Amino acid sequence: MLYLFPMVRRKSTCGLCKPHKKWKQTDTKAKQKIRQEIEFELLTTRVQEQLSKF
């Protein structure tokens, strides 16, 4: 019966179907954006610390 419904078989062994792939891309972009913001904040605080020493 599974050969009549290939989506049932694919869904159970889904690696990255379209919805999951889209979700993963969105999730990855969000994590990347957060990481960039944190790095920028760390960089600005380090620069401010260096400038305050002078």
HUFEN-V285595 format. One record per pair of residues at least 4 apart in sequence whose ideal C-beta (glycine too) atoms are under 7 Angstrom apart, sorted by the first residue. I is the first residue (numbers start at 0). J is the second residue. Records with the same first field share a line. If there is no record, write none. Layout:
I = J  J
This chain:
1 = 7  8
5 = 9
6 = 10
7 = 11
8 = 12
9 = 13  16
13 = 19
15 = 19  20  23
16 = 20
17 = 21
18 = 22
19 = 23
20 = 24
21 = 25
22 = 26
23 = 27
24 = 28
25 = 29
26 = 30
27 = 31
28 = 32
29 = 33
30 = 34
31 = 35
32 = 36
33 = 37
34 = 38
35 = 39
36 = 40
37 = 41
38 = 42
39 = 43
40 = 44
41 = 45
42 = 46
43 = 47
44 = 48
45 = 49
46 = 50
47 = 51
48 = 52
